Amino acid sequence: METIFTELESNVRSYCRSFPKVFGKAKMCEMYDEDGQRYLDFFSGAGALNYGHNNPYIKDSLMNYLETDGILHALDMFTEAKRTFLDIFKEYVLNPKGYDYKVMFCGPTGTNSVEAAVKLARKVKGRETIFAFSGAFHGMTLGSLSLTSNIELRKGAGIPLNNVVFMPFPYGFNASFDTIGYIENILNDDHSGIEKPAAIIVETIQAEGGVVVASSDWLKRLRDMCDQHDILLICDEIQVGCGRTGTFFSFERAGIVPDLVTLSKSISGLGLPMSLLLFKSEYDIWNPGEHNGTFRGNQLAFVCGSAALEYMYKEDLLNAVKIKEEFLVNFIEHEILSSYPLLKYRGKGLIYGIDFSRVPEKDVCFKVARKCFERGLIIERAGRNDSVLKILPPLVITLAELKEGLSKVKESIDEVFCDNF
Ligand SMILES: Cc1ncc(COP(=O)(O)O)c(C=O)c1O
C-alpha cells in the first residue's frame, strides 16, 4: 500500500522497514502506534533513549524552559542552559573520577563528534593515519565512514576512504591469537608497510558490530600500547556510554582513561540531537572557530541533558542497571539458551546480543525480530549478516517489563525454530 512515506520519503529510509507502523505516542519503555497498539521498546532509539521516552523528570525541565521563553538557538554563544549543563556535567561526570577533559560541542549527531575527534587527533600528532577495528561502526559521514568496517556501507561513499587501517578486534579468531600483539608487531616493524597512526579509535563494545565485548585486559593493553608508541586513544562512547553498561562511561570497567571520548545519543536525555567530544586539556590546540557549525550545542538538549544527569544519580540508575543485567543474563541462560545450544549470547549492563550465526539456516535472526514485532516488541539486529538480536532496552525498564520483553523474544525464537526445523 502506498503512503505519503513511500511516495515521498527517500528509499534511504531504514528503521521504518523493520517496524512498519506509524507511531504516535510513547512513555518510558512503551511506544504506541496510531491505532493505539502498544509496543515494548527493546531498542531505545539505538541508544538515544536510555532514560525512556518522555521521562517525566526530564520532560518537566523542558516544559519549564519553554514556558519561560528560554533561548532556543544561540550558535555557541554563552547561555544559561549551556552553563548549567557544563556545571552539572563537571559535578556528576568529570569531578568524581578526576577527569581532566575539555568539552567540545560538535554538530548535532554522533558522527559529528567522531569527525571532530579524528580531525583533532591528526592535528595534534601531525600524522594522517588512524587505526580502526574490524567490526567497527562510527557513523556515515565520510570521515566516520572511513573508520566504519562494513564493506557495503563503505561503498556508499563513492570515493576511496583513505588514511585508515583496520586492525583485528578480538572476535572471530582462534582464542590464542593475540590481536594486541599483532598490532604491536606492526608498530615495532619498520618494514610493516603501515604508517604509525595519530590515533586508534575503539568501541569497548562493538554495538552495531554485533555486541562484541572487548575484555578489560585487552582494553588495558590497548591503552598501554598507545602510551608506549605516542598514539592517542579515542573511545567511541556514542552507543554504550551514558550508563548503558552500568558505569557512566563504558571504559571505566577497564580502569583506563582515553585521550578523546565521543559522546552523543543519550547525553541529551530526551532523544534530542546533541553530540560532544571530550579530550585531555593538553590537546586543546584548536584555533577559535576552526571546527565551526550552526547547530553545536542544542539549547533544549542542554536543559534535558542536565536533568538527565541529575535523574541518573538521583535514581541510582547505574546500580539498577547491574541488578537488571543479572535478571537478563539469568533469563537468557536458563529460559532461552538452555533449549538452543547453537545460540550464543554476550554483552554488558543493558546491551546484550543473542547470536544466531551458528544456525545454518539463513535469516533466522531476521525472522525472530519480525515475530517479536508482531508480538509488540521493538528489537533490532546487528553484526555480520545481521545475525545478532540486539537487546537494548531503556535503562529505566522495570523488571516486569524486562521479563515481558524477554518472554516475547523466547516465544518468537520458539515459533521460528518450530516453523523452520
Ligand atoms: C558507536 C557509534 N559511533 C557513532 C555512531 C554515529 O552516530 P549518529 O548515527 O548519531 O551519527 C553510532 C550510531 O549508531 C554508533 O553506534
The ligand as an ORCA input file, in Angstrom:
! r2SCAN-3c Opt
* xyz 0 1
  C      29.462      3.677     18.228
  C      28.802      4.647     17.304
  N      29.508      5.670     16.822
  C      28.945      6.584     16.006
  C      27.625      6.494     15.644
  C      27.038      7.526     14.733
  O      26.089      8.286     15.384
  P      24.980      9.053     14.551
  O      24.136      7.999     13.893
  O      24.218      9.839     15.551
  O      25.693      9.895     13.559
  C      26.851      5.431     16.119
  C      25.449      5.277     15.729
  O      24.812      4.268     15.902
  C      27.446      4.486     16.971
  O      26.776      3.444     17.458
*
